[in-house]
Amino acid sequence: MGITAADVKKLRDQTGAGMMDCKKALSAAEGDFEKAIEELRKNGQKLSAKRADREAKEGAVIAKVSADKSTGVVVRLSCETDFVSKGDSFVELAHSFADLALEHLPESKDELLALDAGGITVAQKIEEQTGVIGEKLELTDYAKLVTADGQGQVLPYIHMGNRAGVIVSVNLAGAEYEEPAKNVAMQVAAMHPIALNQDGVDQTVISKEIEIGKEIARQEGKPEEMLEKIATGKLNKFFKERTLLNQIYVKTSSKETVAQYLQSIHKELTITDFKHIKLG
């Protein structure tokens, strides 16, 4: 059967693929729209496989929370170039995946990739759009937060034009605690803490820092019997610099920690968890 311009436009409107790609897909499918869409997806798979070794360092990080602020998600959709990452269709695609994640709260990135995205899975949608956009696309990271027993709230922050996303959970609900929580989310984006406090730091990281501290002290000529004490002191400095509640709160010129800043708002206010995903 003949492929009309109206057919090509209809397929393009459905998929967002280029006019020539739609025409080729319809021709290969002998005018069958469902088969033509499958053809476009196959082309996306081919392109994805072809570009598998290419780096997708650009993209968009989207942070969202539910209307009742009881749950939140962060999703990173990656691409190869800054040009594509700023395109409306790419950012909308990232938002659509974040919306799906927020609706279903999958336990892992793999579960998110398996969710339905309009008759196909998220993974298949990414393959399809790889063919449409012409770059390697990848859902690189996903994280979620859920308030414990419905207590407190989750707040989002998106940094520098979708280059980083943060969600933080606070233990107290109420509009008066939203700004402090978002201020701390900005702190996370700027200062990159690795854990909430020292209890959240992995033991392998602690052991590594102690060994580094000992070696530095040893090279400085310190007595062997003093190395453990010196390394412990350096570890405490590490906790102050790399754990959120112990960090100096950077938005003011005072020396108060993030924990002290929150307590100045309400004596019981604290951050209970955070998730931070960024490009690069």
C-alpha positions in Angstrom: 0.0 0.0 0.0 1.1 3.6 -0.6 2.4 5.6 2.4 0.8 9.0 2.5 2.2 12.2 4.1 -0.8 12.0 6.6 0.3 8.5 7.7 3.9 9.8 8.2 2.7 12.7 10.2 0.4 10.5 12.3 3.3 8.2 13.2 5.6 11.2 14.0 2.9 12.7 16.3 2.7 9.3 18.1 6.4 8.7 18.5 8.3 12.0 18.0 10.6 10.3 15.5 11.9 12.1 12.5 9.8 12.3 9.3 12.2 10.1 7.2 12.5 7.6 10.0 8.7 7.3 10.2 8.4 6.9 6.4 11.0 4.2 6.4 9.3 2.4 9.3 5.9 2.6 7.7 7.4 1.3 4.4 9.1 -1.6 6.2 5.8 -2.4 8.0 3.7 -2.1 4.8 1.6 0.6 6.4 0.9 -1.2 9.7 1.2 1.4 12.4 1.8 -1.1 15.3 4.6 -2.8 13.3 6.0 0.6 12.3 6.3 1.6 15.9 8.0 -1.8 16.6 10.4 -1.0 13.7 11.3 2.4 15.3 11.9 0.6 18.6 14.2 -1.9 16.9 16.1 1.0 15.4 16.4 2.4 18.9 17.8 -0.9 20.1 20.3 -1.0 17.3 21.4 2.5 18.0 21.6 1.8 21.7 23.8 -1.3 21.1 26.0 0.7 18.6 26.5 3.4 21.2 26.8 1.1 24.2 30.4 2.0 24.8 29.8 5.8 24.5 29.6 7.9 27.7 26.4 9.5 28.7 27.6 12.1 31.1 25.0 14.8 30.4 21.3 14.6 31.2 18.6 15.8 33.6 18.1 15.0 37.3 14.5 15.4 38.4 13.4 15.4 42.1 9.7 15.2 42.9 7.6 14.7 46.0 4.0 13.5 46.4 1.2 16.0 47.0 1.0 15.1 50.7 4.9 15.2 50.9 5.0 11.7 52.4 7.2 10.3 49.6 9.8 11.6 47.2 12.0 10.4 44.3 15.0 11.4 42.3 15.6 10.2 38.8 18.6 10.8 36.5 18.1 10.3 32.7 21.4 10.6 30.9 22.4 11.5 27.4 25.6 12.2 25.5 25.5 16.0 24.9 24.5 19.2 26.7 22.5 20.2 23.7 20.1 17.2 24.0 19.9 17.5 27.8 18.4 21.0 27.5 15.8 20.0 24.9 12.2 20.2 26.0 11.3 16.7 24.8 14.3 15.2 26.7 13.4 17.0 29.9 9.8 16.0 29.6 10.8 12.4 29.2 12.8 12.6 32.4 9.8 14.2 34.2 7.6 11.4 32.9 9.9 8.7 34.4 10.0 10.6 37.7 6.2 10.8 37.7 6.0 7.0 37.2 8.5 6.5 40.0 6.6 8.7 42.3 3.3 6.9 41.5 4.7 3.3 41.9 7.7 3.8 44.2 9.7 0.9 42.8 12.3 -0.6 45.0 15.1 -0.4 42.5 16.2 1.1 39.2 15.5 -2.3 37.5 11.9 -2.2 38.8 11.5 1.3 37.5 12.7 0.2 34.1 10.1 -2.5 34.0 7.2 -0.2 34.7 4.6 0.4 32.0 5.1 3.7 30.1 2.1 3.8 27.7 2.0 0.2 26.5 5.7 -0.4 26.6 8.2 -0.6 29.5 10.3 2.3 30.6 13.4 0.4 29.2 11.7 0.0 25.8 10.7 3.7 25.9 14.3 4.6 26.4 15.3 2.4 23.4 12.6 4.0 21.3 13.7 7.5 22.2 17.4 6.6 21.6 16.3 6.0 18.0 14.3 9.3 17.9 17.0 11.5 19.5 20.0 9.8 18.0 22.1 9.7 21.2 22.7 7.0 23.8 20.0 7.5 26.5 20.3 5.7 29.9 18.3 5.8 33.1 21.4 6.0 35.3 20.2 6.5 38.8 17.1 6.3 40.9 16.4 6.8 44.6 13.3 7.3 46.8 12.4 8.4 50.3 9.3 7.5 52.4 8.5 9.1 55.7 8.5 6.7 58.6 5.0 5.9 59.8 3.7 8.9 58.0 5.6 11.3 60.3 7.4 14.3 59.0 7.7 15.3 55.3 9.9 15.0 52.2 11.1 18.1 50.3 12.8 18.3 46.9 15.5 20.6 45.5 16.7 20.7 41.9 20.1 22.3 41.4 21.5 24.2 38.5 19.1 23.5 35.7 18.5 19.8 36.4 22.2 19.0 37.0 21.6 17.7 40.5 18.5 16.6 42.5 18.1 16.2 46.2 15.3 15.0 48.4 15.4 15.3 52.2 13.1 14.0 54.9 12.5 15.9 58.1 10.9 14.6 61.2 8.3 17.4 61.6 5.4 18.2 59.2 4.2 21.7 58.6 4.7 24.6 56.2 7.1 26.3 58.7 9.6 23.5 58.3 9.6 23.5 54.5 12.1 26.3 54.0 14.6 25.0 56.5 14.4 21.5 54.8 15.0 23.0 51.4 17.9 25.0 52.8 19.5 21.8 54.0 18.8 20.2 50.6 20.8 23.0 49.0 23.6 22.2 51.5 23.6 18.6 50.3 23.8 19.7 46.6 26.7 22.1 47.4 28.7 20.1 50.0 28.1 16.5 48.9 27.9 14.8 52.3 28.3 11.0 52.2 26.0 10.2 55.1 23.6 11.8 57.5 26.0 11.4 60.5 28.9 9.3 61.6 26.7 6.3 62.3 25.8 6.2 58.6 29.4 6.0 57.3 30.4 2.6 56.0 33.0 0.9 58.2 35.3 0.3 55.2 35.4 4.1 54.7 36.2 4.6 58.3 39.0 2.0 58.3 40.4 3.6 55.1 40.4 7.1 56.7 42.2 5.8 59.8 44.9 4.1 57.7 45.3 7.3 55.7 45.5 9.3 58.9 48.2 7.0 60.3 50.3 7.1 57.2 50.2 10.9 57.0 51.2 11.1 60.7 54.0 8.5 60.1 55.4 10.5 57.2 55.4 13.6 59.4 57.7 11.7 61.8 55.1 11.2 64.6 55.9 8.4 67.1 54.3 5.1 66.3 52.5 4.9 69.6 50.7 8.2 68.8 49.5 7.3 65.3 46.1 5.8 66.4 45.2 8.9 68.5 46.3 11.3 65.7 44.3 9.3 63.1 41.2 9.3 65.3 41.5 13.1 65.5 41.6 13.3 61.7 38.6 11.0 61.5 36.6 13.3 63.6 37.5 16.1 61.2 36.4 13.9 58.4 33.0 13.4 60.0 32.6 17.1 60.4 33.4 17.7 56.8 31.6 14.8 55.1 28.5 14.1 57.2 25.4 16.3 56.8 24.3 17.1 60.4 27.9 17.7 61.4 28.8 20.0 58.5 29.1 23.8 59.0 25.9 25.3 57.7 27.1 27.2 54.7 24.2 29.6 54.2 25.2 31.8 57.2 28.5 33.2 58.3 28.2 31.6 61.7 30.0 28.4 62.8 26.8 26.5 63.6 26.4 23.0 62.2 23.5 21.9 60.2 22.1 20.1 63.2 22.3 23.3 65.3 20.7 25.4 62.5 17.7 23.0 62.5 17.5 23.1 66.3 17.3 26.9 66.1 14.1 26.6 64.1 12.6 24.0 66.5 14.5 22.1 69.2 13.3 18.7 67.9 13.7 19.4 64.1 16.2 17.2 62.3 16.9 15.6 58.9 16.2 11.9 59.1 17.5 11.0 55.6 18.5 12.4 52.2 19.2 11.2 48.7 21.4 13.1 46.2 22.0 12.4 42.6 24.0 14.5 40.2 25.4 14.5 36.7 29.0 13.5 36.1 
